[in-house]
């Protein structure tokens, strides 16, 4: 019985170690915006590279009748910087002179930021996000 318990403990430890590697290796899953508990990603993910380091992901989500802009700062960037500025918004291609669903925080250590709900779901859109002064956009979604 002791051998069985030891074997199970070793198996559990190996599984836990393997799971930790898998969790660390896979991309982080976004939380959900405060105003909508069920969103799905639309369009592509844009990776922002800062100083040669892949530092953040910019994504567009749809849920509850709205589009949402989202940015996530990767752990490797957070571990090597004391603070940063984040800005994210939805671009509506029928009125590209305006920012919709803006989210902005300055001098922060937050890992993620959701923009406000953007009433742009009936139009072609994309999301643009900035980590400090480095920005990038997702693909156009209609």
C-alpha positions in Angstrom: 0.0 0.0 0.0 2.9 2.4 0.8 4.4 1.7 -2.7 1.0 2.5 -4.3 0.7 5.8 -2.3 4.3 6.7 -3.2 3.6 5.9 -6.9 0.5 8.0 -6.9 2.3 10.9 -5.2 5.1 10.8 -7.7 2.5 10.7 -10.6 0.7 13.6 -9.1 3.9 15.6 -8.7 4.9 14.9 -12.3 1.4 15.8 -13.5 1.5 19.0 -11.5 4.9 19.9 -12.8 3.8 19.2 -16.4 0.6 21.2 -15.9 2.7 24.2 -14.6 4.8 24.1 -17.7 1.8 23.9 -19.9 0.1 26.8 -18.1 3.2 29.0 -18.3 3.8 28.1 -22.0 0.2 28.8 -23.2 -1.1 32.3 -23.8 -3.0 33.9 -21.0 -6.7 33.8 -21.2 -8.5 37.1 -20.9 -10.9 37.8 -18.1 -14.2 39.3 -19.1 -15.2 43.0 -19.1 -17.2 44.1 -16.1 -20.2 44.9 -18.3 -20.5 41.5 -20.1 -19.7 38.1 -18.7 -19.7 36.3 -22.1 -17.4 37.6 -24.8 -15.6 35.9 -27.7 -12.5 37.1 -29.6 -13.1 38.3 -33.1 -10.3 39.1 -35.6 -6.6 38.5 -35.0 -4.4 39.0 -32.0 -1.7 41.7 -32.5 1.5 41.2 -30.5 3.4 44.4 -29.5 7.2 44.1 -29.4 9.0 46.6 -27.2 12.8 46.8 -27.3 13.0 43.4 -29.0 10.8 41.8 -26.4 7.3 40.5 -27.1 5.5 42.5 -24.5 1.7 42.7 -25.0 -1.3 41.3 -26.8 -4.0 43.5 -28.4 -7.4 41.8 -29.1 -11.0 42.6 -30.1 -13.9 40.9 -28.4 -17.6 40.8 -29.1 -20.3 40.1 -26.5 -23.6 41.5 -25.2 -24.2 43.4 -28.4 -20.9 45.4 -28.1 -17.3 45.3 -29.3 -14.5 45.5 -26.7 -10.9 46.5 -27.0 -8.4 44.6 -24.8 -4.7 44.7 -24.0 -2.7 42.2 -22.0 0.9 42.9 -20.8 3.0 39.8 -20.8 4.7 38.6 -17.7 8.2 38.9 -19.1 7.6 42.6 -19.7 5.9 43.1 -16.3 8.9 41.4 -14.6 11.4 43.8 -16.1 9.6 47.1 -15.9 8.3 49.0 -12.8 5.3 50.6 -14.5 3.8 51.4 -17.9 0.9 53.3 -19.7 -1.9 51.4 -21.5 -4.4 52.8 -24.1 -6.8 50.7 -26.1 -9.8 51.6 -28.3 -12.1 50.4 -31.1 -11.9 52.0 -34.5 -15.2 52.1 -36.4 -14.4 52.2 -40.1 -17.5 54.2 -40.9 -16.2 57.0 -38.6 -12.4 56.4 -38.2 -11.8 59.8 -36.8 -13.3 58.8 -33.4 -12.1 56.4 -30.7 -14.8 54.1 -29.3 -14.7 52.0 -26.2 -11.6 53.6 -24.9 -9.7 52.2 -22.0 -6.7 54.1 -20.5 -4.5 53.8 -17.5 -1.2 55.6 -16.8 1.8 54.7 -14.6 0.3 51.3 -13.8 1.4 47.8 -13.0 -1.9 46.3 -14.3 -1.6 43.2 -16.5 -4.7 43.8 -18.5 -7.1 46.6 -19.5 -10.6 46.4 -21.1 -12.0 49.3 -23.0 -15.6 50.4 -22.4 -18.4 48.8 -24.4 -18.3 50.2 -28.0 -21.7 50.4 -29.8 -20.0 49.5 -33.1 -21.0 45.9 -33.7 -23.0 46.8 -36.8 -19.9 48.2 -38.5 -16.5 47.1 -39.7 -14.0 47.6 -36.8 -10.6 46.9 -35.5 -8.8 47.5 -32.2 -5.7 49.5 -31.6 -3.7 49.3 -28.4 -0.6 50.9 -27.0 1.9 49.9 -24.4 3.6 53.2 -23.6 4.3 54.6 -27.1 4.3 51.3 -29.0 1.1 50.5 -30.7 -0.5 48.0 -33.0 -3.9 47.0 -34.5 -5.9 43.9 -34.9 -7.4 42.8 -38.2 -10.5 44.4 -39.6 -13.7 42.6 -38.7 -17.1 43.2 -40.5 
